[in-house]
Amino acid sequence: MAKKIRKTNPVLVQLIRYLKIKSHENNAPIWKDVAERLERPLKNWANVNISRIERYANENEVVIVPGKVLSCGDLTKKLTIAAWSFSKKAREKIEKAGGRCISIEQLVEENPEGKNVRIIG
């Protein structure tokens, strides 16, 4: 049997629990999917460059990255991006393009049903 890996970051553990509760309360499977991705080992988390977000997201779309957003590439679209973390340069590029960088918790509060949210990663 595979060894169960336990998360030690209390903020992350709380976020995963919160996402699962909100998924059940709002009948929104997207939050359970994101929680399961965050439960994976850190080496398997998504590290998404801005260039990939630029390629796959549409103007004024809401994007969630269950991992870290990195700054390689340019962003020309106004997007709302929720992620576990952002590099400093990535945050600057997103805000310069007129977008927003928010936490995953903020996205759940703003959109409890998880409608029209694209997962990249």
MIVEXTI-345906 format. One record per atom (N, C-alpha, C): residue number from 1; residue in one letter; atom name; y, z, x. Coordinates in steps of 0.1 Angstrom, whole numbers. Each point is the difference from the previous one (the first is absolute). Example, Ala and Ser with C-alpha at 12.3 -4.5 7.8 and 13.67 -1.06 7.14 Angstrom:
% MIVEXTI-345906
+-----+--------+-------+-------+-------+-------+
! num ! residu ! atome !    c2 !    c3 !    c1 !
+-----+--------+-------+-------+-------+-------+
!   1 !      A !     N !   -57 !    78 !   132 !
!   1 !      A !    CA !    12 !     0 !    -9 !
!   1 !      A !     C !    12 !     0 !     9 !
!   2 !      S !     N !    11 !    -7 !    -4 !
!   2 !      S !    CA !    11 !     0 !     9 !
!   2 !      S !     C !    11 !     8 !    -8 !
+-----+--------+-------+-------+-------+-------+
END
This chain:
% MIVEXTI-345906
+-----+--------+-------+-------+-------+-------+
! num ! residu ! atome !    c2 !    c3 !    c1 !
+-----+--------+-------+-------+-------+-------+
!   1 !      M !     N !   -12 !     0 !     8 !
!   1 !      M !    CA !    12 !     0 !    -8 !
!   1 !      M !     C !    12 !     0 !     9 !
!   2 !      A !     N !    10 !    -8 !    -4 !
!   2 !      A !    CA !    13 !    -1 !     8 !
!   2 !      A !     C !     8 !    13 !    -1 !
!   3 !      K !     N !     6 !     3 !    11 !
!   3 !      K !    CA !     8 !    12 !     2 !
!   3 !      K !     C !    13 !    -2 !    -9 !
!   4 !      K !     N !     3 !    10 !    -8 !
!   4 !      K !    CA !    12 !     0 !    -9 !
!   4 !      K !     C !    12 !     3 !     9 !
!   5 !      I !     N !    10 !    -8 !     0 !
!   5 !      I !    CA !    12 !     2 !     7 !
!   5 !      I !     C !    10 !     7 !    -9 !
!   6 !      R !     N !     5 !    11 !     4 !
!   6 !      R !    CA !    10 !     8 !    -8 !
!   6 !      R !     C !    14 !    -3 !     6 !
!   7 !      K !     N !     9 !    -2 !    -9 !
!   7 !      K !    CA !    14 !    -1 !     4 !
!   7 !      K !     C !     6 !    13 !     3 !
!   8 !      T !     N !     8 !     2 !    10 !
!   8 !      T !    CA !     6 !    13 !     4 !
!   8 !      T !     C !    15 !     1 !    -3 !
!   9 !      N !     N !     6 !   -12 !    -3 !
!   9 !      N !    CA !    14 !     0 !    -3 !
!   9 !      N !     C !     2 !     5 !   -15 !
!  10 !      P !     N !     6 !    12 !    -2 !
!  10 !      P !    CA !     0 !     5 !   -14 !
!  10 !      P !     C !     9 !    -9 !    -9 !
!  11 !      V !     N !    10 !    -7 !     6 !
!  11 !      V !    CA !     8 !    -9 !    -9 !
!  11 !      V !     C !    -8 !   -11 !    -4 !
!  12 !      L !     N !    -8 !    -6 !     8 !
!  12 !      L !    CA !    -9 !   -11 !    -3 !
!  12 !      L !     C !   -10 !     4 !   -10 !
!  13 !      V !     N !    -6 !    12 !     2 !
!  13 !      V !    CA !   -11 !     5 !   -10 !
!  13 !      V !     C !     7 !     1 !   -14 !
!  14 !      Q !     N !    12 !     6 !     0 !
!  14 !      Q !    CA !     7 !     2 !   -13 !
!  14 !      Q !     C !     3 !   -14 !    -6 !
!  15 !      L !     N !     4 !    -9 !     8 !
!  15 !      L !    CA !     3 !   -14 !    -6 !
!  15 !      L !     C !   -12 !    -6 !    -6 !
!  16 !      I !     N !   -11 !     1 !     7 !
!  16 !      I !    CA !   -13 !    -6 !    -5 !
!  16 !      I !     C !    -4 !     6 !   -13 !
!  17 !      R !     N !     1 !    13 !    -1 !
!  17 !      R !    CA !    -3 !     7 !   -12 !
!  17 !      R !     C !     9 !    -4 !   -11 !
!  18 !      Y !     N !    13 !    -1 !     3 !
!  18 !      Y !    CA !    10 !    -3 !   -10 !
!  18 !      Y !     C !    -2 !   -14 !    -5 !
!  19 !      L !     N !    -4 !   -10 !     9 !
!  19 !      L !    CA !    -3 !   -14 !    -5 !
!  19 !      L !     C !   -12 !     0 !    -9 !
!  20 !      K !     N !   -10 !     7 !     3 !
!  20 !      K !    CA !   -12 !     0 !    -9 !
!  20 !      K !     C !     3 !     6 !   -13 !
!  21 !      I !     N !     8 !    11 !    -1 !
!  21 !      I !    CA !     4 !     6 !   -13 !
!  21 !      I !     C !     8 !   -10 !    -8 !
!  22 !      K !     N !    10 !    -6 !     7 !
!  22 !      K !    CA !     9 !   -10 !    -8 !
!  22 !      K !     C !    -8 !   -12 !    -4 !
!  23 !      S !     N !   -10 !    -4 !     7 !
!  23 !      S !    CA !    -8 !   -11 !    -3 !
!  23 !      S !     C !    -8 !     3 !   -13 !
!  24 !      H !     N !    -5 !    12 !    -1 !
!  24 !      H !    CA !    -7 !     4 !   -12 !
!  24 !      H !     C !     9 !     2 !   -12 !
!  25 !      E !     N !    11 !     7 !     2 !
!  25 !      E !    CA !    10 !     3 !   -10 !
!  25 !      E !     C !     5 !   -13 !    -7 !
!  26 !      N !     N !     4 !   -10 !     9 !
!  26 !      N !    CA !     6 !   -12 !    -5 !
!  26 !      N !     C !    -9 !   -12 !    -2 !
!  27 !      N !     N !   -13 !     2 !     2 !
!  27 !      N !    CA !   -10 !   -10 !    -1 !
!  27 !      N !     C !     5 !   -12 !     9 !
!  28 !      A !     N !     4 !     3 !    13 !
!  28 !      A !    CA !     5 !    -9 !     9 !
!  28 !      A !     C !    -9 !    -1 !    13 !
!  29 !      P !     N !   -10 !    -9 !     0 !
!  29 !      P !    CA !    -9 !    -1 !    11 !
!  29 !      P !     C !     6 !    -3 !    14 !
!  30 !      I !     N !    13 !    -5 !     0 !
!  30 !      I !    CA !     6 !    -3 !    13 !
!  30 !      I !     C !     2 !    13 !     8 !
!  31 !      W !     N !     3 !    11 !    -6 !
!  31 !      W !    CA !     3 !    12 !     7 !
!  31 !      W !     C !   -13 !     6 !     6 !
!  32 !      K !     N !   -12 !    -2 !    -7 !
!  32 !      K !    CA !   -12 !     4 !     6 !
!  32 !      K !     C !    -4 !    -9 !    12 !
!  33 !      D !     N !     3 !   -13 !    -1 !
!  33 !      D !    CA !    -3 !    -9 !    11 !
!  33 !      D !     C !     8 !     4 !    12 !
!  34 !      V !     N !    13 !     3 !    -2 !
!  34 !      V !    CA !     9 !     4 !    12 !
!  34 !      V !     C !    -6 !    14 !     5 !
!  35 !      A !     N !    -3 !     9 !    -8 !
!  35 !      A !    CA !    -6 !    13 !     5 !
!  35 !      A !     C !   -12 !    -2 !     8 !
!  36 !      E !     N !    -9 !    -9 !    -4 !
!  36 !      E !    CA !   -12 !    -3 !     7 !
!  36 !      E !     C !     3 !    -6 !    14 !
!  37 !      R !     N !    10 !    -9 !     0 !
!  37 !      R !    CA !     4 !    -6 !    13 !
!  37 !      R !     C !     5 !    10 !     9 !
!  38 !      L !     N !     8 !    10 !    -5 !
!  38 !      L !    CA !     6 !    11 !     9 !
!  38 !      L !     C !   -11 !    10 !     4 !
!  39 !      E !     N !   -11 !     0 !    -7 !
!  39 !      E !    CA !   -11 !     9 !     4 !
!  39 !      E !     C !    -8 !    -5 !    12 !
!  40 !      R !     N !     1 !   -13 !     3 !
!  40 !      R !    CA !    -7 !    -6 !    11 !
!  40 !      R !     C !     5 !     6 !    13 !
!  41 !      P !     N !    -8 !    -2 !    11 !
!  41 !      P !    CA !     5 !     5 !    13 !
!  41 !      P !     C !    13 !    -7 !     4 !
!  42 !      L !     N !     8 !     7 !     7 !
!  42 !      L !    CA !    13 !    -6 !     4 !
!  42 !      L !     C !    -1 !   -13 !     7 !
!  43 !      K !     N !   -10 !    -2 !     8 !
!  43 !      K !    CA !    -1 !   -13 !     7 !
!  43 !      K !     C !    -3 !   -12 !    -9 !
!  44 !      N !     N !    -4 !     3 !   -13 !
!  44 !      N !    CA !    -2 !   -10 !   -10 !
!  44 !      N !     C !    12 !    -2 !    -9 !
!  45 !      W !     N !    10 !     7 !     2 !
!  45 !      W !    CA !    12 !    -1 !    -9 !
!  45 !      W !     C !     7 !   -13 !     3 !
!  46 !      A !     N !     8 !    -4 !   -10 !
!  46 !      A !    CA !     7 !   -13 !     1 !
!  46 !      A !     C !    13 !     2 !     9 !
!  47 !      N !     N !     2 !    -8 !    10 !
!  47 !      N !    CA !    12 !    -1 !     7 !
!  47 !      N !     C !     5 !   -14 !    -3 !
!  48 !      V !     N !    10 !    -1 !    -8 !
!  48 !      V !    CA !     5 !   -13 !    -5 !
!  48 !      V !     C !    14 !    -3 !     5 !
!  49 !      N !     N !     0 !   -12 !     6 !
!  49 !      N !    CA !    13 !    -5 !     5 !
!  49 !      N !     C !     9 !    -5 !   -11 !
!  50 !      I !     N !    13 !     0 !     2 !
!  50 !      I !    CA !     9 !    -6 !   -10 !
!  50 !      I !     C !    -3 !   -14 !    -2 !
!  51 !      S !     N !    -4 !    -8 !    10 !
!  51 !      S !    CA !    -3 !   -14 !    -2 !
!  51 !      S !     C !   -11 !    -2 !   -10 !
!  52 !      R !     N !   -10 !     9 !    -1 !
!  52 !      R !    CA !   -11 !    -2 !   -10 !
!  52 !      R !     C !     6 !     3 !   -14 !
!  53 !      I !     N !     9 !    10 !    -1 !
!  53 !      I !    CA !     6 !     4 !   -13 !
!  53 !      I !     C !     8 !   -12 !    -4 !
!  54 !      E !     N !     8 !    -6 !     9 !
!  54 !      E !    CA !     8 !   -12 !    -3 !
!  54 !      E !     C !    -8 !   -11 !    -5 !
!  55 !      R !     N !   -12 !    -2 !     6 !
!  55 !      R !    CA !    -9 !   -11 !    -4 !
!  55 !      R !     C !    -6 !     1 !   -14 !
!  56 !      Y !     N !    -4 !    12 !    -4 !
!  56 !      Y !    CA !    -8 !     2 !   -12 !
!  56 !      Y !     C !     8 !     6 !   -12 !
!  57 !      A !     N !    11 !     6 !     2 !
!  57 !      A !    CA !     8 !     6 !   -11 !
!  57 !      A !     C !    11 !   -10 !    -5 !
!  58 !      N !     N !     3 !     2 !   -13 !
!  58 !      N !    CA !    10 !    -9 !    -6 !
!  58 !      N !     C !    13 !     8 !    -1 !
!  59 !      E !     N !    11 !    -7 !    -2 !
!  59 !      E !    CA !    13 !     7 !    -1 !
!  59 !      E !     C !     0 !    10 !   -11 !
!  60 !      N !     N !     6 !    12 !     2 !
!  60 !      N !    CA !     2 !    11 !    -9 !
!  60 !      N !     C !   -14 !     6 !    -4 !
!  61 !      E !     N !   -10 !    -1 !     8 !
!  61 !      E !    CA !   -13 !     5 !    -3 !
!  61 !      E !     C !    -1 !    14 !     5 !
!  62 !      V !     N !   -10 !     8 !    -5 !
!  62 !      V !    CA !    -3 !    13 !     5 !
!  62 !      V !     C !   -13 !    -1 !     8 !
!  63 !      V !     N !     1 !     5 !    12 !
!  63 !      V !    CA !   -12 !    -1 !     9 !
!  63 !      V !     C !    -4 !    14 !     5 !
!  64 !      I !     N !   -13 !     3 !     1 !
!  64 !      I !    CA !    -4 !    12 !     5 !
!  64 !      I !     C !    -9 !    -2 !    12 !
!  65 !      V !     N !     2 !     7 !    11 !
!  65 !      V !    CA !    -8 !    -1 !    12 !
!  65 !      V !     C !    -6 !    13 !     2 !
!  66 !      P !     N !   -14 !     1 !    -1 !
!  66 !      P !    CA !    -7 !    13 !     2 !
!  66 !      P !     C !    -2 !     2 !    15 !
!  67 !      G !     N !    11 !     2 !     7 !
!  67 !      G !    CA !     0 !     1 !    15 !
!  67 !      G !     C !    14 !    -1 !     5 !
!  68 !      K !     N !     2 !    -7 !    11 !
!  68 !      K !    CA !    13 !     0 !     6 !
!  68 !      K !     C !     6 !   -15 !     0 !
!  69 !      V !     N !    13 !     0 !    -2 !
!  69 !      V !    CA !     7 !   -13 !     0 !
!  69 !      V !     C !     6 !    -2 !    14 !
!  70 !      L !     N !    -3 !   -11 !     7 !
!  70 !      L !    CA !     5 !    -2 !    13 !
!  70 !      L !     C !    11 !   -11 !     0 !
!  71 !      S !     N !     8 !    -2 !    11 !
!  71 !      S !    CA !    12 !    -8 !    -1 !
!  71 !      S !     C !    -2 !   -14 !     5 !
!  72 !      C !     N !   -11 !    -5 !     4 !
!  72 !      C !    CA !    -2 !   -13 !     5 !
!  72 !      C !     C !     3 !   -11 !   -11 !
!  73 !      G !     N !     9 !    -8 !     3 !
!  73 !      G !    CA !     4 !   -11 !   -10 !
!  73 !      G !     C !    13 !     3 !    -7 !
!  74 !      D !     N !     4 !    -9 !    -9 !
!  74 !      D !    CA !    13 !     1 !    -7 !
!  74 !      D !     C !    -3 !     0 !   -15 !
!  75 !      L !     N !     9 !     7 !    -7 !
!  75 !      L !    CA !    -1 !     1 !   -14 !
!  75 !      L !     C !    12 !    -6 !    -7 !
!  76 !      T !     N !    -1 !    -9 !    -9 !
!  76 !      T !    CA !    11 !    -6 !    -7 !
!  76 !      T !     C !     0 !     3 !   -14 !
!  77 !      K !     N !   -10 !     7 !    -5 !
!  77 !      K !    CA !    -1 !     3 !   -15 !
!  77 !      K !     C !     4 !    14 !    -3 !
!  78 !      K !     N !     6 !     2 !   -11 !
!  78 !      K !    CA !     4 !    14 !    -5 !
!  78 !      K !     C !   -13 !     6 !    -6 !
!  79 !      L !     N !    -6 !    10 !     6 !
!  79 !      L !    CA !   -12 !     6 !    -4 !
!  79 !      L !     C !     1 !    15 !    -1 !
!  80 !      T !     N !    -8 !     6 !    -8 !
!  80 !      T !    CA !    -2 !    14 !     0 !
!  80 !      T !     C !   -14 !     2 !     6 !
!  81 !      I !     N !     0 !     8 !    12 !
!  81 !      I !    CA !   -12 !     2 !     7 !
!  81 !      I !     C !    -3 !    15 !     1 !
!  82 !      A !     N !   -12 !     3 !    -5 !
!  82 !      A !    CA !    -5 !    14 !     1 !
!  82 !      A !     C !   -11 !     0 !    11 !
!  83 !      A !     N !     0 !    11 !     8 !
!  83 !      A !    CA !   -10 !     1 !    11 !
!  83 !      A !     C !    -1 !    14 !     4 !
!  84 !      W !     N !   -11 !     3 !     8 !
!  84 !      W !    CA !    -2 !    13 !     5 !
!  84 !      W !     C !    11 !     2 !    11 !
!  85 !      S !     N !     3 !   -10 !     8 !
!  85 !      S !    CA !    11 !     1 !    10 !
!  85 !      S !     C !     5 !   -13 !     4 !
!  86 !      F !     N !    12 !     0 !     5 !
!  86 !      F !    CA !     7 !   -12 !     5 !
!  86 !      F !     C !     4 !     2 !    14 !
!  87 !      S !     N !     0 !   -11 !     8 !
!  87 !      S !    CA !     6 !     1 !    13 !
!  87 !      S !     C !    15 !     0 !    -2 !
!  88 !      K !     N !     8 !     5 !    10 !
!  88 !      K !    CA !    14 !     1 !    -2 !
!  88 !      K !     C !     6 !   -14 !    -1 !
!  89 !      K !     N !    -5 !   -10 !     8 !
!  89 !      K !    CA !     5 !   -14 !    -1 !
!  89 !      K !     C !    -3 !    -6 !   -13 !
!  90 !      A !     N !   -13 !     2 !    -5 !
!  90 !      A !    CA !    -4 !    -6 !   -13 !
!  90 !      A !     C !     9 !     5 !   -11 !
!  91 !      R !     N !     3 !    13 !     0 !
!  91 !      R !    CA !     9 !     6 !   -10 !
!  91 !      R !     C !    14 !    -7 !     0 !
!  92 !      E !     N !     5 !    -2 !    12 !
!  92 !      E !    CA !    13 !    -7 !     2 !
!  92 !      E !     C !     0 !   -14 !    -6 !
!  93 !      K !     N !   -11 !    -7 !     4 !
!  93 !      K !    CA !    -1 !   -14 !    -5 !
!  93 !      K !     C !    -1 !    -1 !   -15 !
!  94 !      I !     N !    -8 !     9 !    -6 !
!  94 !      I !    CA !    -2 !    -1 !   -15 !
!  94 !      I !     C !    14 !     3 !    -7 !
!  95 !      E !     N !     7 !    11 !     5 !
!  95 !      E !    CA !    13 !     3 !    -6 !
!  95 !      E !     C !    10 !   -10 !     3 !
!  96 !      K !     N !     0 !    -7 !    11 !
!  96 !      K !    CA !     9 !   -11 !     3 !
!  96 !      K !     C !    -2 !   -12 !   -10 !
!  97 !      A !     N !   -12 !    -2 !    -4 !
!  97 !      A !    CA !    -3 !   -11 !    -9 !
!  97 !      A !     C !     3 !     4 !   -15 !
!  98 !      G !     N !     5 !    12 !    -2 !
!  98 !      G !    CA !     3 !     5 !   -13 !
!  98 !      G !     C !   -11 !     7 !    -7 !
!  99 !      G !     N !   -11 !     3 !     7 !
!  99 !      G !    CA !   -11 !     7 !    -6 !
!  99 !      G !     C !     0 !    15 !     1 !
! 100 !      R !     N !   -10 !     6 !    -5 !
! 100 !      R !    CA !    -1 !    15 !     0 !
! 100 !      R !     C !   -13 !     4 !     6 !
! 101 !      C !     N !     1 !    11 !     8 !
! 101 !      C !    CA !   -12 !     6 !     6 !
! 101 !      C !     C !    -2 !    13 !    -7 !
! 102 !      I !     N !   -11 !     2 !    -7 !
! 102 !      I !    CA !    -3 !    12 !    -7 !
! 102 !      I !     C !   -14 !     6 !     3 !
! 103 !      S !     N !    -2 !    12 !    -3 !
! 103 !      S !    CA !   -13 !     6 !     2 !
! 103 !      S !     C !    -9 !    -4 !   -11 !
! 104 !      I !     N !   -13 !     2 !     2 !
! 104 !      I !    CA !   -10 !    -3 !   -10 !
! 104 !      I !     C !     2 !     8 !   -13 !
! 105 !      E !     N !     4 !    13 !     3 !
! 105 !      E !    CA !     2 !     9 !   -12 !
! 105 !      E !     C !    12 !    -5 !    -8 !
! 106 !      Q !     N !    10 !    -4 !     6 !
! 106 !      Q !    CA !    12 !    -5 !    -7 !
! 106 !      Q !     C !    -4 !   -12 !    -9 !
! 107 !      L !     N !    -9 !    -9 !     5 !
! 107 !      L !    CA !    -4 !   -12 !    -7 !
! 107 !      L !     C !    -8 !     5 !   -12 !
! 108 !      V !     N !    -9 !    10 !     1 !
! 108 !      V !    CA !    -8 !     5 !   -11 !
! 108 !      V !     C !     9 !     5 !   -11 !
! 109 !      E !     N !    11 !     8 !     4 !
! 109 !      E !    CA !     9 !     6 !    -9 !
! 109 !      E !     C !     8 !   -11 !    -8 !
! 110 !      E !     N !     4 !   -11 !     7 !
! 110 !      E !    CA !     7 !   -11 !    -6 !
! 110 !      E !     C !    -8 !    -9 !    -8 !
! 111 !      N !     N !   -13 !    -1 !     3 !
! 111 !      N !    CA !    -9 !   -10 !    -6 !
! 111 !      N !     C !   -14 !     6 !    -2 !
! 112 !      P !     N !    -1 !    10 !    -9 !
! 112 !      P !    CA !   -13 !     8 !    -2 !
! 112 !      P !     C !   -12 !    -9 !    -3 !
! 113 !      E !     N !     3 !   -11 !    -7 !
! 113 !      E !    CA !   -12 !    -9 !    -4 !
! 113 !      E !     C !    -4 !    -9 !    11 !
! 114 !      G !     N !     9 !    -2 !    10 !
! 114 !      G !    CA !    -3 !    -8 !    11 !
! 114 !      G !     C !     0 !   -15 !    -3 !
! 115 !      K !     N !     9 !    -4 !   -10 !
! 115 !      K !    CA !     0 !   -14 !    -4 !
! 115 !      K !     C !     9 !    -8 !     9 !
! 116 !      N !     N !    -5 !   -12 !     3 !
! 116 !      N !    CA !     8 !   -10 !     8 !
! 116 !      N !     C !     2 !     6 !    15 !
! 117 !      V !     N !   -10 !     6 !     5 !
! 117 !      V !    CA !     1 !     5 !    14 !
! 117 !      V !     C !   -11 !    -8 !     8 !
! 118 !      R !     N !     4 !    -5 !    11 !
! 118 !      R !    CA !    -9 !    -7 !     9 !
! 118 !      R !     C !    -3 !     9 !    12 !
! 119 !      I !     N !   -14 !     1 !     2 !
! 119 !      I !    CA !    -4 !     7 !    12 !
! 119 !      I !     C !    -2 !   -10 !    12 !
! 120 !      I !     N !     6 !     4 !    11 !
! 120 !      I !    CA !    -1 !    -9 !    12 !
! 120 !      I !     C !    -6 !     9 !    11 !
! 121 !      G !     N !   -11 !    -4 !     5 !
! 121 !      G !    CA !    -6 !     8 !    11 !
! 121 !      G !     C !   -14 !     0 !    -1 !
+-----+--------+-------+-------+-------+-------+
END
